[in-house]
Amino acid sequence: MTDQDVLKQTRQWLEKAVISLNLCPFAKAVYVKNQVRLVVSHARHADDLLDELDRELDLLVATHAEQIDTTLLIHPTLFDDFLDFNDFLEIAEGVVNEHGLEGVLQVASFHPKFQFDGTEPDDISNYTNRAPFAILHLLREESIQRAVEAFPEAEAIFEENIKTLEKLGHEGWKALGL
């Protein structure tokens, strides 16, 4: 699979699921302004991906939000197993702290086999965080705060997403072509 293929599938997921289903009410504004950096990782080992994460954190914090508001660090092959990816996420969050960026940046995660604790693998609620590839989403806390101010009931987003997906169902998700 080429980088172009990975980027195309990621953009389709962003457009058809995240934005069209309004799973993240804040995504459309930065996406249409071209402020979302999409980076395909070729790391062969977790340590290499941590090096890339270091670089992306440094770049994001050094770049004005009007240029890059958020970054998706996409890895199409390294983490086939969700539990391994979930373990890696803890390390990634530690890297944010090591950079002194706690309260400045945060990491959200997406994975093709994402599964919330206490759910079955095919539970539709898991699709709120399913993406075509393992993704570390680097977000600015400042941007999150602005979005929360614009959407005062931000804590209800998760529940609304589950309702949206329950209405859509597995067949509806498949119909999105993702």
Secondary structure as the mmCIF struct_conf table of DSSP 4:
data_model
#
loop_
_struct_conf.conf_type_id
_struct_conf.id
_struct_conf.beg_label_comp_id
_struct_conf.beg_label_asym_id
_struct_conf.beg_label_seq_id
_struct_conf.end_label_comp_id
_struct_conf.end_label_asym_id
_struct_conf.end_label_seq_id
HELX_RH_AL_P HELX_RH_AL_P1 ASP A 3 TRP A 13
HELX_RH_PI_P HELX_RH_PI_P1 LEU A 14 ILE A 19
TURN_TY1_P TURN_TY1_P1 SER A 20 ASN A 22
BEND BEND1 LEU A 23 CYS A 24
TURN_TY1_P TURN_TY1_P2 PRO A 25 PHE A 26
HELX_RH_AL_P HELX_RH_AL_P2 ALA A 27 VAL A 32
TURN_TY1_P TURN_TY1_P3 LYS A 33 ASN A 34
STRN STRN1 VAL A 36 VAL A 40
BEND BEND2 ARG A 44 HIS A 45
HELX_RH_AL_P HELX_RH_AL_P3 ALA A 46 ALA A 62
BEND BEND3 THR A 63 THR A 63
TURN_TY1_P TURN_TY1_P4 ALA A 65 GLN A 67
BEND BEND4 ASP A 69 ASP A 69
STRN STRN2 THR A 70 HIS A 75
BEND BEND5 PRO A 76 LEU A 78
BEND BEND6 ASP A 81 ASP A 81
HELX_RH_AL_P HELX_RH_AL_P4 PHE A 82 GLU A 98
TURN_TY1_P TURN_TY1_P5 HIS A 99 GLY A 100
STRN STRN3 GLU A 102 GLU A 102
TURN_TY1_P TURN_TY1_P6 GLY A 103 VAL A 104
STRN STRN4 LEU A 105 PHE A 110
TURN_TY1_P TURN_TY1_P7 PRO A 112 LYS A 113
TURN_TY1_P TURN_TY1_P8 ASP A 117 GLY A 118
BEND BEND7 THR A 119 THR A 119
TURN_TY1_P TURN_TY1_P9 PRO A 121 ASP A 122
HELX_RH_3T_P HELX_RH_3T_P1 ILE A 124 ASN A 129
BEND BEND8 PRO A 132 PHE A 133
STRN STRN5 ALA A 134 ARG A 140
HELX_RH_AL_P HELX_RH_AL_P5 GLU A 141 ALA A 150
BEND BEND9 PHE A 151 PHE A 151
TURN_TY1_P TURN_TY1_P10 PRO A 152 GLU A 153
HELX_RH_3T_P HELX_RH_3T_P2 ALA A 154 ALA A 156
HELX_RH_AL_P HELX_RH_AL_P6 ILE A 157 ALA A 175
TURN_TY1_P TURN_TY1_P11 LEU A 176 GLY A 177
#
